[in-house]
Amino acid sequence: MTEVLFYHLQNQPLEKVLPGLLLRCIERGWKVVVQAGSEERRDAIDSTLWTFSEESFLPHGTRKDGDPARQPIYLTTLEENPNDAAVRFLVDRASPPAIEGYARVVFLFDGGDPEALVEARTHWRTVTSAGLTATYWQQDDAGRWVKKG
């Protein structure tokens, strides 16, 4: 059964949070699809993943890089899953595809965006009404994730 996580960004922007979450997925051997709400955001994430740390980078690609099936992390704006990912991240208010077949689906939403909050609540209701397990995570003042529900 698909595990669904909701991450409420409050104290740090997506560019600071996403690389760490993706790194944990890669360390577990999971392939990932990150679906962004716009091409501009997808391209910004692409740049961030190359430069977020001086010690490492996260192997990833987009359609323009070719051979999407071989990408450990695939960045897109579409509902595709060309790398047969086990985990799907939805960022920047991306519309979720059918979530069956994923081990984990992660919604990351900006707590400072009222429309994103409304959409996250709607997605929460949809997920829980379907009988799926959902957990809600919120950042504390130090930027650590605290499970709230």
C-alpha positions in Angstrom: 0.0 0.0 0.0 1.2 3.5 -0.8 2.5 5.6 2.1 1.6 9.3 1.7 3.6 12.0 3.4 2.7 15.7 3.6 5.6 18.1 4.4 4.6 21.6 5.5 7.4 24.0 4.6 7.6 26.9 7.0 11.1 27.7 8.0 13.1 26.7 5.0 12.4 26.9 1.3 12.0 23.9 -1.0 15.5 24.3 -2.3 16.9 23.7 1.2 14.6 20.8 2.1 14.3 18.7 -1.1 17.9 17.7 -1.5 18.1 16.1 1.9 14.9 14.2 1.4 16.1 13.0 -2.0 19.4 12.0 -0.6 17.7 9.7 1.9 15.7 8.1 -0.9 18.9 7.4 -2.9 20.6 6.0 0.2 17.7 3.5 0.5 18.1 2.5 -3.1 14.8 4.0 -4.2 14.4 5.7 -7.6 12.5 8.9 -7.5 10.3 11.1 -9.7 10.0 14.8 -8.7 7.0 16.4 -10.3 7.1 20.2 -10.3 4.2 22.6 -11.0 6.1 24.5 -13.7 9.0 24.1 -16.1 10.8 27.1 -14.3 10.6 25.3 -11.0 11.8 22.0 -12.5 14.8 23.8 -14.0 15.5 25.5 -10.7 15.4 22.2 -8.9 17.7 20.8 -11.6 20.3 23.5 -10.8 19.9 23.1 -7.1 20.6 19.4 -7.2 24.0 20.0 -8.9 25.1 22.7 -6.5 23.4 22.1 -3.1 26.6 20.7 -1.5 30.3 21.0 -2.2 30.9 17.4 -1.1 28.3 15.7 -3.3 25.6 16.0 -5.8 22.4 14.1 -6.5 22.4 12.1 -9.7 19.4 13.2 -11.7 18.1 14.2 -15.1 15.2 15.6 -17.1 13.7 14.6 -20.5 16.3 16.9 -22.2 19.1 14.8 -20.7 17.9 11.7 -22.5 17.6 8.1 -21.3 15.1 8.9 -18.5 14.8 5.2 -17.5 18.4 5.3 -16.2 17.9 8.4 -14.0 17.9 7.7 -10.2 16.0 11.0 -9.8 13.9 12.1 -12.7 12.6 15.7 -12.8 9.4 16.5 -14.7 6.3 18.6 -14.9 4.2 15.6 -16.2 2.5 12.7 -14.7 5.1 10.3 -16.2 7.2 7.7 -14.4 9.8 6.7 -17.0 12.4 5.5 -14.5 10.0 3.2 -12.7 10.3 5.2 -9.5 9.2 3.9 -6.1 8.8 7.4 -4.7 7.1 10.4 -6.2 7.6 14.0 -4.9 5.0 16.6 -5.7 6.3 20.1 -5.4 5.2 23.6 -6.3 1.5 22.7 -6.4 2.0 19.9 -9.0 -1.2 18.0 -9.7 -0.8 14.4 -8.5 -1.3 11.5 -10.9 -2.7 8.2 -9.7 -0.6 7.2 -6.8 -1.1 3.5 -6.8 2.0 1.6 -7.6 4.3 3.9 -5.6 5.8 2.9 -2.3 5.7 6.5 -1.1 4.2 9.7 -2.4 5.4 13.0 -0.8 3.6 16.3 -1.0 5.8 19.3 -0.2 3.8 22.5 0.2 4.7 26.1 1.1 3.0 27.1 4.4 3.3 30.8 3.3 1.1 30.2 0.2 -2.7 30.1 1.2 -3.6 28.4 -2.1 -1.0 25.7 -1.5 -2.5 25.1 2.0 -6.0 24.7 0.6 -4.7 22.3 -2.0 -2.8 20.3 0.5 -5.9 19.9 2.7 -7.9 18.8 -0.3 -5.2 16.2 -1.2 -5.2 15.0 2.5 -8.9 14.4 2.4 -8.7 12.6 -0.9 -5.9 10.4 0.3 -7.4 9.5 3.7 -10.9 9.0 2.1 -9.3 6.4 -0.2 -8.2 4.5 2.9 -4.5 5.3 2.4 -2.2 6.0 5.4 -1.1 9.6 5.4 1.3 11.4 7.8 1.7 15.1 8.3 5.2 16.6 9.0 5.9 20.2 10.0 9.2 22.0 10.6 10.1 23.2 14.0 12.1 26.4 14.7 15.4 24.5 14.1 14.2 23.2 10.7 13.8 19.6 12.0 10.7 17.6 10.9 8.2 16.8 13.5 5.4 14.3 12.9 2.1 16.0 13.7 -0.4 13.5 12.4 
